[in-house]
C-alpha cells in the first residue's frame, strides 16, 4: 500500500506536559521519550518513575511559571519529545475492523484532546488530521486528552481527500457527518469497516472532503437543538459504531 500520506508532525523541539493523567500515560508509552520530571515531592512520589529519568523537585509556584497561566499542573510537569511520525498505511495494514476518525480542520486543542479521549474509550484505530489545519501536540491538548494522546495513533497527512481515497482502497466505508444530511448515522453505517469524517464547528465538512465520502449522515437530535460541539458529536458517532461492532 502507498506510503504517500505519511504523518508529518511539525512540533519543533521539546514539549511540556502537566497533570497526573497526561504524565503517567506518557511514562507508560514506550514510544514517548520523557526527558525530565519537575514536581513537588508528594506528586512525584505518586508516579512510577524509571530510575534514568532526571527529577527536579519544585514548589507549586515554580511549577506554575513553567506552564500557561492557571494550567492545572497537579504538582508535576514533564519535559517530553514529540511522538515519532506514523504512516496512514501502517494503521490500515493492521487488518483491523476498528474505525478511523478523520477531522477536517478541527483546530481547537481542547476539542482534539476530548476527541482523542473518546477515540480511546470506543476503541478507534486512529485519528487522522490534515497537517496545516490541526493543532500540534501540546500540554493543553495532552491534558484535555487525559492520557489518550499516548493511546490513540494520531496521523497527520498533507491532503485529507487523498487520504480518504487510500482509506476507500483499504475497504473502509466513509461517512461524512453533516447536520443537513437526509440520512441518519445508524442507517448509513452498512457492514464495512468504518471511517467517520467530522468537520469543524460552524463550517462543517469542506465540499471537496464531503465529495470523497461514500455517504453523508447526521445524528438523531431533538429539533430544538441545532448542533453539538464537534467533540460531543464525535463521541456519539464513535459510540454508535462501538455498539454496532459489539452487536455483530
Residue pairs with C-beta under 8 A, 6 or more apart in sequence:
1 89
1 92
1 93
1 166
1 169
1 170
2 89
2 166
3 87
3 89
4 162
4 166
5 87
5 88
5 89
5 155
5 157
5 158
5 159
5 162
5 163
5 166
6 85
6 86
6 87
6 88
6 157
7 85
7 86
7 87
7 88
7 154
7 155
7 156
7 157
8 85
8 131
8 156
8 157
8 158
9 82
9 83
9 85
9 131
9 136
9 137
9 156
10 131
10 136
11 82
11 136
11 137
12 82
12 136
14 35
14 79
14 80
14 81
14 82
15 79
15 80
15 81
15 82
15 137
15 138
15 139
15 142
16 66
16 67
16 77
16 78
16 79
16 80
16 139
17 23
17 26
17 77
17 78
17 80
17 139
17 142
17 143
18 63
18 66
18 67
18 71
18 72
18 73
18 74
18 76
18 77
18 78
18 139
18 143
19 72
19 73
19 74
19 76
19 142
19 143
19 146
20 43
20 46
20 47
20 74
20 76
21 143
21 146
21 147
22 78
22 139
22 142
22 143
22 145
22 146
22 147
22 149
23 34
23 37
23 47
23 76
23 77
23 78
24 47
24 48
24 147
25 147
25 148
25 149
25 150
25 151
26 32
26 34
26 78
26 80
26 142
26 150
27 34
27 47
27 48
27 49
27 50
27 53
27 78
28 150
29 83
29 150
29 151
31 83
31 84
31 150
32 80
32 81
32 83
32 150
33 80
33 81
34 53
34 78
34 79
34 80
35 53
35 54
35 78
35 79
35 80
35 81
36 53
36 54
36 55
36 56
36 78
36 79
37 44
37 47
37 49
37 53
37 54
37 55
37 56
37 76
37 77
37 78
37 79
38 55
38 56
38 57
38 58
38 62
38 63
38 66
38 76
38 77
38 78
38 79
39 47
39 55
39 56
39 57
39 58
39 63
39 75
39 76
39 77
40 57
40 58
40 59
40 60
40 63
40 75
40 76
41 57
42 75
43 74
43 75
43 76
44 55
44 57
44 75
44 76
47 76
49 55
60 73
60 75
63 73
63 75
63 76
63 77
64 71
64 73
66 73
66 77
67 73
67 77
67 139
68 139
68 140
71 139
71 140
71 143
72 143
82 136
82 137
83 137
83 154
86 126
86 153
86 154
86 155
87 155
88 126
88 128
88 155
88 157
88 163
88 166
88 167
89 166
91 100
91 125
91 126
91 153
91 155
92 166
92 167
92 170
92 172
94 125
96 125
96 193
97 193
97 245
98 123
98 124
98 125
99 124
99 125
99 193
99 194
99 195
99 196
99 238
99 241
100 124
100 125
100 126
100 127
100 128
100 167
100 172
100 194
100 195
100 196
101 115
101 119
101 124
101 126
101 127
101 128
101 195
101 196
101 198
101 234
101 238
102 127
102 128
102 129
102 160
102 163
102 164
102 167
102 195
102 196
102 197
102 198
103 112
103 115
103 127
103 128
103 129
103 134
103 198
103 230
103 234
104 130
104 133
104 160
104 197
104 198
104 199
104 200
104 205
104 206
104 209
105 130
105 133
105 134
105 199
105 200
105 203
105 206
106 112
106 115
106 129
106 134
106 198
106 199
106 200
106 201
106 230
107 133
107 134
107 135
107 200
108 135
109 135
109 138
109 140
109 141
109 144
110 140
110 141
110 144
110 231
111 201
111 229
111 230
111 231
112 127
112 129
112 134
112 135
112 141
112 144
112 145
113 140
113 141
113 142
113 143
113 144
113 145
113 146
113 148
113 149
114 144
114 145
114 231
114 235
115 127
115 198
115 230
115 231
115 234
115 235
116 127
116 141
116 144
116 145
116 148
116 149
116 151
116 152
116 154
117 144
117 145
117 146
117 147
117 148
118 124
118 231
118 234
118 235
118 238
118 239
119 126
119 127
119 148
119 152
119 234
119 238
120 147
120 148
120 151
120 152
121 148
121 235
121 238
122 235
122 238
122 239
122 241
122 242
123 242
123 245
124 152
124 238
125 153
126 152
126 153
126 154
126 155
127 152
127 153
127 154
127 155
128 155
128 156
128 157
128 160
128 163
129 154
129 155
129 156
129 157
129 160
130 156
130 157
130 158
130 159
130 160
131 156
131 157
131 158
134 156
135 141
137 149
137 154
141 149
142 149
157 163
160 209
160 212
161 208
161 209
161 211
161 212
164 174
164 195
164 197
164 209
164 212
164 213
165 212
167 174
167 195
168 174
168 212
168 214
170 193
171 192
171 193
172 192
172 193
172 194
172 195
173 189
173 190
173 192
173 193
173 194
173 195
173 214
173 215
174 195
174 197
174 212
174 213
174 214
174 215
175 185
175 188
175 189
175 194
175 195
175 196
175 197
175 213
175 214
175 215
175 216
175 217
176 197
176 199
176 205
176 209
176 210
176 213
176 215
176 216
176 217
177 185
177 196
177 197
177 198
177 199
177 205
177 216
177 217
177 218
177 219
177 233
177 237
178 199
178 204
178 205
178 210
178 216
178 217
178 218
179 204
179 218
179 219
179 226
179 227
180 204
180 218
181 216
181 217
181 218
182 216
183 215
183 216
183 217
183 218
184 217
184 218
184 219
184 220
185 217
185 218
185 219
185 220
185 237
185 240
186 220
186 240
186 244
187 217
188 215
188 216
188 217
189 240
189 241
189 244
191 248
194 241
196 234
196 237
196 238
196 241
197 205
197 209
197 210
197 213
198 205
198 230
198 233
198 234
198 237
199 205
199 206
199 209
199 230
200 230
201 227
201 229
201 230
205 213
205 216
210 216
219 228
219 233
219 236
219 237
221 227
221 228
227 233
228 236
